[in-house]
Amino acid sequence: MRDSGESEIDDSEDRGNEEEDNPAENSYVQELLKNLQQMETVVRSVFIPAGCQTMTAPHSVQCEALVFMSDFVKRLHDLDIAGRSQLELIELMMTLMNDVFVTMNYSSQPTFVSCAVLGLLGDFQELMKSWNHHTRADGENNPEVVYSKWLEWCLVWLLQSSCTSTALQFLNDEESLNTASHEALVAKTSPYPFLQQWLLYLSRMGVAFIEISLTQKVSSDWEMLQVPGQTAVSWTQQKVPSRQQLFMVLAEQDDMMVEVLNGLTRMAVLVDGTDSILTSLFSSFIEHMTTEYDPDLLFADLVDTLGQDHLVLLDLLISNETQMLEYLMRYLRRLSTHWNTSQRKLQTEQRLEGVMSVLIRLRLEIDRLVAADLFPYSAGPLTRRLLAVEQLYEESDDEDAEQL
């Protein structure tokens, strides 16, 4: 039975068991690791055929190559990979990033290819994060240094490739975006899946950049990083997605929507009370995160997106396919900690009553299911958080009544 207070689970024992239970798959992946150079050659040939720079393989073949790489990367999560193999795979990904992914024309290629690129980079980012947490440093391999270098390469890609500019163009073209929404629902070619993947990747990278900045001394490269042939454009100089655009794009994909909201809230929690070094490095980024992507307004937007229906929120909480439990616990903790500020903000926007109504009804429904032994995991930590917020709300109502 799951505990609603858990945010990360130590799955080291499960990994070991999976390796023993799947010797054939383990052997297959290990064989691929031995032939990474050949894999790189094959993937590069799909995008940049040797001796013929003007012709490439069909887009469907390119997509298959990227999906194959993503599947390979996902399989590595369950295996104990030697440090040398890790470094070889990282070098392969950096080479592909520089030679292939940076030079792609994301505005003209099919969106399913762009989605496959973002999917691969997102999967590899999760693998790198796992390696950074679980791999011990040795004479040849310092996971934190390697991870930091990988993030710098990702920053270069975000700034130099046409992926970000293409996404922003789609997002800021209201007519194109509305048309894309209808096309997505009837399964036509649409930029919506691309925008969903881009927003998901952006939220993951935002968390990663701030986390690494808080856990190690940031090198001068992070502050003065210059992309060849292009000046880094600050967040305040670009029309980044609004909250309305965020939900317009993500509302049809519950898992992505919740993960992006969880990531944005995680960023806000990380920057709360941070030192001047982090603030100076990410000043415009942090400013935008704390205004447009304010956690309280994001949650209020989510409540409205769900029709202020506590049962829909409950379905997301029970589902194993979303991060709703982790997200709600994180938001409730922050809401309790910053209650006075959050309360005033939501009252000013006339959204406090709607948010609290959903949270109170959610808590009552969870209590009913727990009493009937129908709730799928231990709800104690979650209901305690909900009760704490409810108590703060009632106390503020009492104070308002006394002032009257």
Buried (B, 14 or more C-beta within 10 A) or exposed (E): EEEBEBEEEEBEEEBEEBBEEBEEBBEEBEEBBEEBEEBBEEBBEBBBEEEEEEEBBEEEEBBBBBBBBBEBBEBBBBBEBEBEBBEBBBEBBBEBBBEBBBEBEBBEBBBBBBBBBBBBBBBBBBBBBBBBEEBEEEEEBBBBEBBBBBBBBBBBBBBBBBBBBBBBBBBBEEEEBEBBBEBBEEEEEBBBBBBBBBBBBBBBBBBBBBBBBBEEEBEEEBEEEEBEEEEBEEBEEBEBBEBEBBBBBBBBBBBBBBBBBBBBBBBBBBBEEBEEEBEEBBEEBBEBBBEBBBBBBBBBBBBBBBEBEBEBBBBBBBBEEBBBBBBBBBBBBBBBEBBEEBBEBBEEBEBBEBBBEBBBBBBEBBBEBBEEEEBEBBBEBBBBBBEBBBEBBEEBEEEEEEEE
